[in-house]
Amino acid sequence: MDSKRNEKSTFLVQIHFRQKETWQGQVTWAEENKTVSFRSALELLRLIDEAGKSEGRTWADGRRLQQ
């Protein structure tokens, strides 16, 4: 379990628009080959944070991680 915390992940972030004082675009989790859209910089950070805590879950519905 401790080894999971030390693993690194790679994310490719594509910013498509800058509207309403934030970013919209897509993020790709390279190790899982999953791409999801985000509507704000905060949502982008949450997606990356959730991926780091996933422990076997993946980005399934294009928005959130599921078990």
N, C-alpha and C positions, 0 to 999 in steps of 0.2 A: 504494500500500500504506500509506503514512503517513497518507493521508486517512482510511482505515478506522479508525485508532486514535483519531482525533479525533471520530468520529461519536458522537452520543448515542443512547441507547436509553431507551425508556419501559417500565416494568414496573408492573402493577397487582397488588398482593399482597393476597390475602384470607386472613385467619387464621380457620380454622374451629374449631380446638380448641387448648387449651394443656394438653398431657398429658406426663407424664414429663419435666418441667422444660424442655420445648421447644415449638415451634409446629408445627402441621400445617395445611395449607391448599392453596391454589392460587395460581399466579403466571401472569399473562398478559403475554406479550411483545407490546406493542401494535403495533410496526412489522411484525411477522410474523403477527399475529393468531393466535398459538398459545398454548394454555393447558395447563399440566401441574400435577400434584399434587406436593407435597413432604411429607416425613414429619418433617423437622427443620429448624431454622434453618440448620444447616450445609449441608444439602442445598439449601435455598433459595439460599444464597450461591454454592454451586457451580454451580447452574443459571444464575444471572445471570452469573457469571464465564465459563462456557462460551459463553453467548450472545454476550458481548463478543468472544470469540476465534473466532467461528464461521466467518468468511470464506466465506459461501455455504452453510453447513450450516444445518439447521433442527431444531427440536425435533420429532422424528418419532414416537417410540414412547411418548410420554407421560412419559418419564423422562430420556433422554439425547440428546445431539446426535449425529447420524450424518452421514457424508460422502455 
